[in-house]
Amino acid sequence: MKRQRRRRSHSCWDHLLIAPLWPKHGVNLGTLLRTCDAVGACLAVPKLPWVPEALGLGNTLKTRTCVHWTGHDPVRWLIDQKRSGTTVVGVELAEESVRLGDLPAARNRTIAVLGHERTGIPPEALDQLDVVVEIPMVGSGASLNVAVAGSLVLYRLAGLL
C-alpha cells in the first residue's frame, strides 16, 4: 500500500471542499487541513483573525495547501456557491437527513458544511443545504468533534469509504 501513495505533492480537487464556517477550535482546522491533503480536497474557512495562525500550526505537512477564504459572511458565501451550481451538503441532525453510509460520492463540485461545535449550522444557512447528512452514533453523545465528523464526510464524498 505504501508504494501506491503519491510520491509528490498533488493539487487539490477544487470540486470537493469542507467548510467549517463557524469554527470554534483552531486544532480542528489543522486536523481538517490534514484530511484535505489525504483525500485531495480543499478547506473553506471564514476570514477570522485567528484562523490563518491556526492553519499554519495545523499544516504539519509543510506543503502548500488549498484554502478558500469565505469572507466575513458565511451564509452569503454559501448562497454564491449554490448559485454557481455547487452542491451544498450539511452535516447536521435533521428529520430529512441521509445516513453517512448512504451518502454517494461527490459527482460535481460539492461543499460539505460543518456547523458550530455547540449550536450546529445556523437556521439561515440550513436553507442553503441541498442534502443533510447524519453520522449515526450509538453512544450517549449527541455529536462528534468537528474535525472527526468532517473527516468522515470528506472520505465518503471523495469515494474512499
C-alpha positions as CSV (number, residue, x, y, z in Angstrom):
1,M,0.0,0.0,0.0
2,K,2.8,2.4,0.8
3,R,4.1,2.1,-2.7
4,Q,0.7,3.1,-4.1
5,R,0.8,6.5,-2.4
6,R,1.7,9.7,-4.2
7,R,5.4,10.3,-4.3
8,R,4.9,14.1,-4.9
9,S,2.6,16.8,-3.7
10,H,-0.8,16.9,-5.5
11,S,-3.1,19.6,-6.5
12,C,-6.5,19.7,-4.7
13,W,-9.7,18.8,-6.3
14,D,-11.4,22.1,-6.4
15,H,-14.6,20.2,-6.7
16,L,-14.6,18.9,-3.1
17,L,-14.4,21.3,-0.2
18,I,-15.0,21.0,3.5
19,A,-16.3,24.2,5.1
20,P,-16.3,24.6,8.9
21,L,-17.9,28.0,8.6
22,W,-18.4,28.7,12.3
23,P,-15.1,27.3,13.8
24,K,-14.5,27.2,17.5
25,H,-11.1,25.5,17.9
26,G,-8.0,26.0,15.8
27,V,-6.8,22.5,16.3
28,N,-9.9,21.2,14.4
29,L,-8.9,23.3,11.4
30,G,-5.4,21.8,11.4
31,T,-6.9,18.3,11.5
32,L,-9.3,19.1,8.6
33,L,-6.4,20.6,6.6
34,R,-4.5,17.3,7.0
35,T,-7.6,15.3,5.9
36,C,-8.0,17.6,2.9
37,D,-4.5,16.6,1.8
38,A,-5.3,12.9,2.3
39,V,-8.3,13.0,0.0
40,G,-7.4,15.8,-2.4
41,A,-9.9,18.3,-1.1
42,C,-9.8,22.0,-0.2
43,L,-10.7,23.7,3.1
44,A,-13.1,26.8,3.1
45,V,-12.9,29.0,6.1
46,P,-14.1,32.4,7.2
47,K,-11.6,35.2,7.5
48,L,-11.4,35.4,11.3
49,P,-8.3,36.9,12.9
50,W,-7.1,33.7,14.5
51,V,-7.7,31.3,11.5
52,P,-4.5,31.9,9.5
53,E,-2.3,31.2,12.5
54,A,-4.4,28.0,13.3
55,L,-3.9,26.8,9.7
56,G,-0.2,27.5,9.9
57,L,0.1,25.5,13.0
58,G,-2.1,22.7,11.7
59,N,-0.3,22.2,8.4
60,T,2.1,19.6,9.7
61,L,3.0,18.5,6.1
62,K,4.6,21.9,5.5
63,T,3.5,21.9,1.8
64,R,1.2,24.3,0.0
65,T,-2.4,23.7,0.9
66,C,-5.6,24.6,-0.7
67,V,-7.6,27.1,1.3
68,H,-10.6,29.1,0.2
69,W,-11.5,32.2,2.2
70,T,-15.2,32.8,2.6
71,G,-15.1,36.3,3.8
72,H,-16.9,37.5,6.9
73,D,-20.4,36.4,5.9
74,P,-20.5,32.6,5.5
75,V,-24.2,32.5,4.6
76,R,-23.6,34.9,1.7
77,W,-20.7,32.8,0.6
78,L,-22.9,29.7,0.6
79,I,-25.6,31.5,-1.4
80,D,-23.0,32.5,-4.0
81,Q,-21.6,28.9,-4.2
82,K,-25.1,27.5,-4.7
83,R,-25.9,30.0,-7.4
84,S,-22.8,28.8,-9.3
85,G,-24.1,25.2,-9.3
86,T,-22.3,23.8,-6.3
87,T,-24.0,21.1,-4.3
88,V,-24.1,22.0,-0.6
89,V,-24.1,19.2,1.9
90,G,-24.7,20.0,5.6
91,V,-23.5,17.8,8.4
92,E,-26.4,18.1,10.9
93,L,-29.1,16.2,12.8
94,A,-32.4,16.7,10.9
95,E,-35.5,14.7,10.1
96,E,-34.7,14.7,6.4
97,S,-31.1,13.7,6.8
98,V,-29.3,10.9,4.9
99,R,-27.2,8.5,6.9
100,L,-23.5,8.8,6.1
101,G,-23.3,5.3,4.7
102,D,-26.0,6.2,2.2
103,L,-24.3,9.4,1.0
104,P,-23.0,9.0,-2.5
105,A,-19.6,10.2,-3.6
106,A,-19.4,13.7,-5.0
107,R,-20.0,13.8,-8.8
108,N,-19.9,17.6,-9.2
109,R,-18.5,20.5,-7.2
110,T,-19.6,19.8,-3.6
111,I,-19.1,21.7,-0.3
112,A,-19.6,19.9,3.0
113,V,-20.7,22.4,5.6
114,L,-19.9,22.0,9.3
115,G,-21.6,24.0,12.0
116,H,-20.5,25.3,15.3
117,E,-19.5,22.6,17.8
118,R,-22.3,23.5,20.2
119,T,-25.1,25.2,18.2
120,G,-24.7,23.4,14.8
121,I,-25.5,25.1,11.5
122,P,-27.5,28.4,11.9
123,P,-31.1,28.4,10.6
124,E,-30.3,30.9,7.8
125,A,-27.6,28.6,6.5
126,L,-29.8,25.4,6.7
127,D,-31.9,27.0,3.9
128,Q,-28.9,26.7,1.6
129,L,-28.4,23.0,2.0
130,D,-29.2,20.6,-0.8
131,V,-28.6,17.5,1.3
132,V,-28.3,17.0,5.1
133,V,-26.1,14.1,6.2
134,E,-26.2,12.5,9.7
135,I,-23.4,10.4,11.2
136,P,-25.1,7.6,13.2
137,M,-24.0,7.2,16.8
138,V,-24.8,4.6,19.3
139,G,-23.1,6.2,22.3
140,S,-24.5,8.8,24.6
141,G,-23.0,11.8,22.9
142,A,-25.1,14.0,20.6
143,S,-22.4,14.7,18.1
144,L,-18.8,14.2,17.1
145,N,-15.9,16.7,17.2
146,V,-16.0,18.9,14.1
147,A,-12.7,17.5,12.8
148,V,-13.7,13.9,13.2
149,A,-17.2,14.5,11.6
150,G,-15.7,16.5,8.8
151,S,-13.0,13.9,8.1
152,L,-15.6,11.1,7.9
153,V,-17.8,13.0,5.5
154,L,-14.8,14.0,3.3
155,Y,-13.7,10.4,2.9
156,R,-17.2,9.4,2.0
157,L,-17.7,12.3,-0.6
158,A,-14.2,11.5,-2.1
159,G,-15.4,8.0,-2.7
160,L,-12.7,6.5,-0.4
161,L,-15.2,4.9,2.1
